[in-house]
Amino acid sequence: MKAGSFSIIFLASLFFSCKKQPQQINDKKLIAINLNSSSENNFFIKPISVDKPFFSEKNIHPKFYKKQLQSFKGVPKLDSLALVSQVLQSGPYLYNLYHCGDITKQKYLEKLYGHFQDTALYATAKKYQLNAISGFLDKQQIMIVDANNNGDFSDDITFTFDKNFRNTFKYSPYSYKTDSIPSINITYTIISYGKTYNVNRKMAIYPSAKTNPYIYYLSNAYSVDENLNNYSLLNRAINYYTASFTVNGKRNNINIQGSNYKSAFIVIKPDSISYDKTDLSFQLNFQYRVKDTAIIQHKTYLIDSLTPDFTKLYLKKLDINEDSIKSYRMGYRIKAPLYFNTLQGVKNTLGRLIKKPNTYTLIDFWGTWCTPCKELIPDIKELHKKYGSQINFISIAFDENPEIVETFTKKHVMNWSHGFVDNSNRGGTIIPQLSVTSFPTFILLDEHNKIIHRGTGDTHLEKIKAIIQKKFKTVSP
């Protein structure tokens, strides 16, 4: 990007919840937690959850595209340009596609999936999507985002990028803001159950063609060909939402991030637990979505809803025993049965391998292709040598060929129980059942099959070692 083409002021934080007094949570059935916006660079989720594309609908919805482009004011004169958009609510978007003649009435009604309560408001909705002009002038790519959603680009900032920026720039997966990308305050509206919510988000938006992770999806679902993809942009939500509250006198913290309130990731964890902000595998222990059930300080809650403007999170107190809730998270009992194959190709379950009652079970998810996994095998062998008579050791290989795995385990004298999951056919197996997404992942169960600890890599194996040593009263050499 050319120097001096724009100026940006980063807000350190709109609100910083940990400086506020935590909200007191009582035993009411429905509890509203007030959320504050933050732009602190100290909380992350997987980028795919917050990165969304702006793209042109010129090919797939030509009537709608033409009407949209003609309705905008302040469109600049460039060598070439395209109107690129990102839909934020499907209801009013589908209504406009129908009224432009790009989809039939039947298709419109089908895609509403029976949610007709807000259709009267869809006709007047104007700010249900984000729009931008993306174009080229000489050796530069020009980007203008209609940040205030008023249908006029003349009052918005013009950002200038080098023409090749779109094919080369890659955003760090562990940063929500950078000096090389414009940070823009965006305004839009969401209609829900007869009410219109005004939403304000801070977003990083930039040209992205060959590096756009959505290329395959856009080309197939929206007929975005290579030429049209040159105008595509990528958008990353920067600000997230925070709160703190107490249950049974103990403080808990909430962080919420996502581009859509319905699919946002909700992290609820005790204040006493800390971890590296890039340790997304460990963060899974505290990560939820709306309608998930969460155990918070030994009380059970339904994560009932999140308002479309991200200002309130609602929890519903449930009168059920925490041990009846099954999950892949720390503090929960695992849900049985969990499936995989033996190295000889016979279907098996985890329960069949837990042979020693009233003791711990250590599960190691690994693969012969995984260098960090193989580097930690000597540590597991040492643990097995010390505690093999007291603890169940189970290694589940996520790999291509069980014969290769079996040969490897024999060569390296891995004398404990083993299982196999085909990495090209993981559906219905222990891998998705326990939400294993990175390797090596270690899960330590107690005698009731409750997860004591889970995490990825050597750091978490060391923590598991310490738990085992404390349990069996041994001292690390």
PADOLUM-584625 format. One record per residue (C-alpha): y, z, x; residue in three letters; residue number from 1. Coordinates in steps of 0.2 Angstrom, whole numbers, plus 5000, padded with zeros to 4 digits. Layout:
N
     Y     Z     X  residuo  num
     Y     Z     X      ala  NUM
...
***
This chain:
477
     Y     Z     X  residuo  num
  5000  5000  5000      met    1
  5017  4996  5007      lys    2
  5027  5011  5012      ala    3
  5042  5016  5001      gly    4
  5035  5006  4986      ser    5
  5035  5022  4976      phe    6
  5039  5041  4977      ser    7
  5027  5054  4970      ile    8
  5030  5072  4967      ile    9
  5014  5082  4966      phe   10
  5015  5098  4956      leu   11
  5006  5112  4965      ala   12
  5000  5119  4949      ser   13
  5006  5119  4931      leu   14
  4998  5136  4928      phe   15
  4986  5146  4940      phe   16
  4975  5156  4929      ser   17
  4968  5168  4942      cys   18
  4986  5175  4944      lys   19
  4985  5179  4925      lys   20
  4977  5194  4917      gln   21
  4960  5188  4910      pro   22
  4958  5187  4891      gln   23
  4948  5201  4883      gln   24
  4932  5194  4874      ile   25
  4927  5204  4859      asn   26
  4911  5202  4848      asp   27
  4919  5191  4835      lys   28
  4909  5177  4829      lys   29
  4921  5163  4835      leu   30
  4932  5167  4850      ile   31
  4946  5156  4855      ala   32
  4950  5155  4874      ile   33
  4967  5148  4879      asn   34
  4967  5135  4893      leu   35
  4980  5131  4906      asn   36
  4982  5115  4916      ser   37
  4980  5115  4935      ser   38
  4982  5102  4948      ser   39
  4975  5113  4962      glu   40
  4963  5104  4974      asn   41
  4950  5117  4973      asn   42
  4938  5112  4959      phe   43
  4927  5096  4958      phe   44
  4914  5088  4947      ile   45
  4905  5071  4951      lys   46
  4918  5057  4952      pro   47
  4909  5046  4940      ile   48
  4913  5060  4927      ser   49
  4932  5057  4929      val   50
  4934  5040  4936      asp   51
  4936  5027  4922      lys   52
  4941  5008  4923      pro   53
  4956  4999  4916      phe   54
  4950  4981  4912      phe   55
  4955  4965  4903      ser   56
  4947  4961  4886      glu   57
  4954  4943  4887      lys   58
  4936  4936  4886      asn   59
  4927  4948  4874      ile   60
  4941  4951  4861      his   61
  4953  4937  4863      pro   62
  4963  4939  4847      lys   63
  4965  4958  4850      phe   64
  4970  4954  4868      tyr   65
  4983  4941  4863      lys   66
  4991  4952  4850      lys   67
  4992  4967  4862      gln   68
  5000  4957  4876      leu   69
  5013  4949  4864      gln   70
  5017  4966  4857      ser   71
  5023  4974  4873      phe   72
  5041  4973  4880      lys   73
  5046  4973  4898      gly   74
  5031  4962  4904      val   75
  5037  4956  4921      pro   76
  5036  4938  4928      lys   77
  5023  4937  4941      leu   78
  5012  4923  4949      asp   79
  4998  4929  4938      ser   80
  4994  4945  4927      leu   81
  4983  4953  4915      ala   82
  4985  4967  4902      leu   83
  4971  4980  4907      val   84
  4967  4994  4896      ser   85
  4957  5010  4894      gln   86
  4951  5015  4877      val   87
  4953  5034  4874      leu   88
  4947  5035  4856      gln   89
  4935  5022  4848      ser   90
  4940  5025  4830      gly   91
  4957  5017  4830      pro   92
  4952  5004  4843      tyr   93
  4938  4998  4832      leu   94
  4950  4997  4817      tyr   95
  4961  4986  4827      asn   96
  4947  4975  4833      leu   97
  4942  4973  4814      tyr   98
  4959  4969  4808      his   99
  4962  4956  4822      cys  100
  4946  4947  4817      gly  101
  4936  4951  4833      asp  102
  4923  4961  4824      ile  103
  4916  4960  4807      thr  104
  4919  4974  4794      lys  105
  4900  4978  4794      gln  106
  4901  4980  4813      lys  107
  4916  4991  4812      tyr  108
  4908  5002  4799      leu  109
  4892  5003  4810      glu  110
  4901  5008  4825      lys  111
  4910  5022  4816      leu  112
  4892  5030  4814      tyr  113
  4897  5038  4798      gly  114
  4913  5047  4804      his  115
  4925  5041  4791      phe  116
  4936  5056  4788      gln  117
  4950  5050  4799      asp  118
  4950  5031  4795      thr  119
  4966  5033  4785      ala  120
  4975  5039  4801      leu  121
  4967  5025  4812      tyr  122
  4979  5012  4803      ala  123
  4994  5020  4810      thr  124
  4987  5026  4827      ala  125
  4997  5018  4842      lys  126
  4993  5029  4857      lys  127
  4974  5029  4857      tyr  128
  4972  5019  4873      gln  129
  4981  5017  4890      leu  130
  4988  5001  4895      asn  131
  4994  4993  4911      ala  132
  5000  4977  4918      ile  133
  4990  4971  4934      ser  134
  4996  4956  4942      gly  135
  5000  4947  4959      phe  136
  5016  4941  4967      leu  137
  5016  4933  4984      asp  138
  5004  4944  4994      lys  139
  5006  4959  4984      gln  140
  4997  4966  4969      gln  141
  5008  4974  4956      ile  142
  5004  4988  4944      met  143
  5014  4995  4930      ile  144
  5006  5008  4918      val  145
  5014  5012  4901      asp  146
  5014  5030  4905      ala  147
  5023  5036  4890      asn  148
  5013  5025  4879      asn  149
  5029  5017  4870      asn  150
  5024  4999  4871      gly  151
  5037  4995  4884      asp  152
  5034  4993  4903      phe  153
  5053  4992  4907      ser  154
  5055  5011  4908      asp  155
  5039  5013  4919      asp  156
  5038  5013  4938      ile  157
  5032  4997  4947      thr  158
  5019  5001  4960      phe  159
  5016  4988  4974      thr  160
  4999  4987  4984      phe  161
  4993  4975  4997      asp  162
  4984  4961  4989      lys  163
  4967  4966  4998      asn  164
  4969  4984  4993      phe  165
  4958  4982  4977      arg  166
  4943  4976  4988      asn  167
  4944  4989  5002      thr  168
  4950  5006  4996      phe  169
  4937  5019  4992      lys  170
  4943  5036  4985      tyr  171
  4936  5052  4992      ser  172
  4923  5059  4980      pro  173
  4930  5077  4984      tyr  174
  4948  5074  4981      ser  175
  4958  5072  4965      tyr  176
  4974  5067  4974      lys  177
  4980  5058  4989      thr  178
  4996  5052  4996      asp  179
  4990  5034  4996      ser  180
  4988  5033  4977      ile  181
  5001  5036  4963      pro  182
  4999  5051  4953      ser  183
  5006  5047  4935      ile  184
  5009  5059  4920      asn  185
  5001  5050  4905      ile  186
  5004  5053  4887      thr  187
  4991  5048  4873      tyr  188
  4985  5055  4856      thr  189
  4968  5059  4849      ile  190
  4965  5060  4830      ile  191
  4952  5073  4825      ser  192
  4948  5079  4807      tyr  193
  4965  5074  4800      gly  194
  4975  5081  4814      lys  195
  4984  5071  4828      thr  196
  4984  5079  4845      tyr  197
  4996  5075  4859      asn  198
  4988  5075  4876      val  199
  4996  5075  4893      asn  200
  4986  5072  4908      arg  201
  4990  5069  4927      lys  202
  4980  5053  4933      met  203
  4978  5044  4949      ala  204
  4977  5025  4945      ile  205
  4975  5011  4958      tyr  206
  4968  4993  4959      pro  207
  4949  4992  4961      ser  208
  4939  4976  4961      ala  209
  4924  4976  4973      lys  210
  4924  4995  4975      thr  211
  4924  4998  4956      asn  212
  4908  5007  4951      pro  213
  4909  4999  4934      tyr  214
  4908  4981  4939      ile  215
  4891  4978  4933      tyr  216
  4894  4987  4916      tyr  217
  4911  4977  4913      leu  218
  4903  4960  4918      ser  219
  4889  4963  4905      asn  220
  4897  4973  4891      ala  221
  4914  4965  4891      tyr  222
  4912  4948  4900      ser  223
  4924  4953  4914      val  224
  4920  4939  4926      asp  225
  4925  4939  4945      glu  226
  4942  4932  4942      asn  227
  4946  4944  4928      leu  228
  4940  4958  4938      asn  229
  4953  4955  4951      asn  230
  4965  4964  4939      tyr  231
  4954  4979  4936      ser  232
  4961  4997  4939      leu  233
  4952  5013  4942      leu  234
  4958  5029  4935      asn  235
  4954  5047  4940      arg  236
  4959  5062  4930      ala  237
  4968  5074  4942      ile  238
  4973  5090  4932      asn  239
  4959  5101  4925      tyr  240
  4959  5116  4914      tyr  241
  4957  5134  4918      thr  242
  4955  5151  4911      ala  243
  4948  5168  4915      ser  244
  4941  5181  4903      phe  245
  4931  5197  4903      thr  246
  4914  5201  4895      val  247
  4907  5219  4897      asn  248
  4921  5223  4908      gly  249
  4917  5209  4921      lys  250
  4928  5194  4924      arg  251
  4922  5176  4922      asn  252
  4931  5160  4926      asn  253
  4932  5144  4917      ile  254
  4936  5126  4924      asn  255
  4935  5111  4913      ile  256
  4936  5093  4919      gln  257
  4933  5076  4911      gly  258
  4941  5061  4904      ser  259
  4936  5065  4886      asn  260
  4936  5081  4877      tyr  261
  4919  5078  4869      lys  262
  4910  5075  4886      ser  263
  4920  5086  4897      ala  264
  4911  5097  4910      phe  265
  4914  5115  4907      ile  266
  4910  5127  4922      val  267
  4909  5146  4917      ile  268
  4904  5157  4931      lys  269
  4906  5176  4935      pro  270
  4921  5179  4947      asp  271
  4909  5189  4958      ser  272
  4900  5172  4963      ile  273
  4909  5160  4975      ser  274
  4903  5144  4983      tyr  275
  4910  5129  4993      asp  276
  4919  5118  4981      lys  277
  4909  5103  4986      thr  278
  4892  5111  4983      asp  279
  4890  5102  4966      leu  280
  4872  5105  4966      ser  281
  4874  5124  4965      phe  282
  4888  5122  4953      gln  283
  4875  5115  4941      leu  284
  4870  5133  4938      asn  285
  4886  5136  4929      phe  286
  4890  5119  4922      gln  287
  4889  5115  4903      tyr  288
  4894  5104  4889      arg  289
  4901  5107  4872      val  290
  4886  5113  4860      lys  291
  4877  5120  4875      asp  292
  4871  5139  4875      thr  293
  4877  5150  4889      ala  294
  4872  5167  4894      ile  295
  4888  5176  4900      ile  296
  4885  5194  4907      gln  297
  4869  5196  4897      his  298
  4877  5190  4881      lys  299
  4873  5174  4872      thr  300
  4886  5161  4867      tyr  301
  4887  5144  4860      leu  302
  4900  5133  4868      ile  303
  4906  5128  4851      asp  304
  4921  5116  4854      ser  305
  4935  5110  4864      leu  306
  4951  5104  4857      thr  307
  4956  5086  4860      pro  308
  4972  5092  4870      asp  309
  4961  5103  4881      phe  310
  4972  5119  4876      thr  311
  4958  5129  4868      lys  312
  4939  5132  4871      leu  313
  4929  5140  4857      tyr  314
  4914  5151  4860      leu  315
  4903  5157  4846      lys  316
  4893  5174  4849      lys  317
  4875  5172  4845      leu  318
  4864  5186  4840      asp  319
  4849  5181  4850      ile  320
  4840  5188  4865      asn  321
  4845  5180  4882      glu  322
  4826  5178  4887      asp  323
  4823  5166  4872      ser  324
  4836  5154  4880      ile  325
  4827  5142  4892      lys  326
  4836  5132  4905      ser  327
  4837  5125  4923      tyr  328
  4851  5137  4928      arg  329
  4851  5153  4938      met  330
  4848  5168  4927      gly  331
  4838  5158  4914      tyr  332
  4819  5156  4911      arg  333
  4812  5139  4914      ile  334
  4806  5129  4899      lys  335
  4787  5125  4900      ala  336
  4778  5114  4902      pro  337
  4785  5105  4917      leu  338
  4776  5089  4921      tyr  339
  4771  5080  4937      phe  340
  4756  5073  4945      asn  341
  4744  5079  4959      thr  342
  4744  5070  4975      leu  343
  4728  5062  4968      gln  344
  4737  5055  4953      gly  345
  4731  5068  4940      val  346
  4743  5075  4927      lys  347
  4748  5093  4931      asn  348
  4760  5106  4925      thr  349
  4770  5119  4935      leu  350
  4761  5133  4925      gly  351
  4744  5128  4932      arg  352
  4750  5131  4950      leu  353
  4758  5148  4947      ile  354
  4742  5157  4951      lys  355
  4748  5174  4957      lys  356
  4754  5184  4943      pro  357
  4768  5197  4944      asn  358
  4776  5189  4960      thr  359
  4789  5176  4965      tyr  360
  4787  5157  4965      thr  361
  4796  5146  4977      leu  362
  4798  5127  4972      ile  363
  4804  5115  4985      asp  364
  4809  5097  4979      phe  365
  4808  5085  4993      trp  366
  4803  5068  4999      gly  367
  4796  5060  5015      thr  368
  4812  5049  5015      trp  369
  4823  5064  5015      cys  370
  4828  5069  5033      thr  371
  4836  5086  5028      pro  372
  4820  5090  5018      cys  373
  4809  5086  5033      lys  374
  4820  5096  5045      glu  375
  4818  5112  5034      leu  376
  4799  5111  5033      ile  377
  4796  5122  5049      pro  378
  4807  5136  5039      asp  379
  4796  5134  5024      ile  380
  4780  5135  5034      lys  381
  4786  5151  5042      glu  382
  4790  5158  5025      leu  383
  4773  5153  5019      his  384
  4765  5161  5035      lys  385
  4773  5178  5031      lys  386
  4773  5178  5012      tyr  387
  4759  5165  5007      gly  388
  4748  5179  5000      ser  389
  4762  5186  4989      gln  390
  4772  5171  4984      ile  391
  4767  5155  4975      asn  392
  4773  5140  4986      phe  393
  4775  5123  4977      ile  394
  4782  5107  4985      ser  395
  4786  5093  4973      ile  396
  4788  5076  4982      ala  397
  4800  5064  4974      phe  398
  4793  5049  4982      asp  399
  4786  5031  4982      glu  400
  4768  5034  4986      asn  401
  4757  5049  4984      pro  402
  4745  5044  4998      glu  403
  4760  5044  5010      ile  404
  4765  5061  5005      val  405
  4747  5068  5006      glu  406
  4745  5061  5024      thr  407
  4762  5069  5028      phe  408
  4757  5086  5022      thr  409
  4741  5086  5031      lys  410
  4749  5080  5047      lys  411
  4762  5094  5046      his  412
  4749  5107  5040      val  413
  4759  5111  5024      met  414
  4745  5122  5017      asn  415
  4751  5126  5000      trp  416
  4752  5118  4982      ser  417
  4759  5100  4980      his  418
  4765  5089  4966      gly  419
  4771  5071  4965      phe  420
  4784  5062  4955      val  421
  4786  5043  4956      asp  422
  4805  5040  4961      asn  423
  4804  5024  4951      ser  424
  4798  5033  4935      asn  425
  4805  5050  4934      arg  426
  4807  5051  4915      gly  427
  4798  5066  4906      gly  428
  4794  5074  4923      thr  429
  4800  5091  4931      ile  430
  4814  5081  4940      ile  431
  4825  5078  4925      pro  432
  4818  5094  4916      gln  433
  4825  5105  4929      leu  434
  4840  5093  4932      ser  435
  4836  5090  4950      val  436
  4849  5078  4957      thr  437
  4849  5081  4976      ser  438
  4836  5085  4989      phe  439
  4830  5096  4996      pro  440
  4833  5108  4981      thr  441
  4825  5125  4981      phe  442
  4821  5136  4966      ile  443
  4815  5154  4967      leu  444
  4807  5161  4951      leu  445
  4803  5179  4947      asp  446
  4787  5185  4939      glu  447
  4794  5181  4922      his  448
  4798  5163  4927      asn  449
  4817  5167  4927      lys  450
  4827  5158  4940      ile  451
  4833  5170  4953      ile  452
  4842  5157  4964      his  453
  4843  5138  4965      arg  454
  4853  5127  4977      gly  455
  4852  5112  4989      thr  456
  4850  5112  5008      gly  457
  4848  5125  5022      asp  458
  4862  5137  5016      thr  459
  4853  5140  5000      his  460
  4836  5142  5008      leu  461
  4843  5155  5019      glu  462
  4849  5164  5004      lys  463
  4832  5163  4996      ile  464
  4825  5170  5012      lys  465
  4836  5185  5011      ala  466
  4831  5188  4993      ile  467
  4812  5187  4998      ile  468
  4815  5199  5013      gln  469
  4824  5211  5002      lys  470
  4810  5210  4988      lys  471
  4796  5213  5001      phe  472
  4805  5225  5012      lys  473
  4805  5214  5028      thr  474
  4818  5212  5041      val  475
  4822  5195  5048      ser  476
  4818  5193  5066      pro  477
***
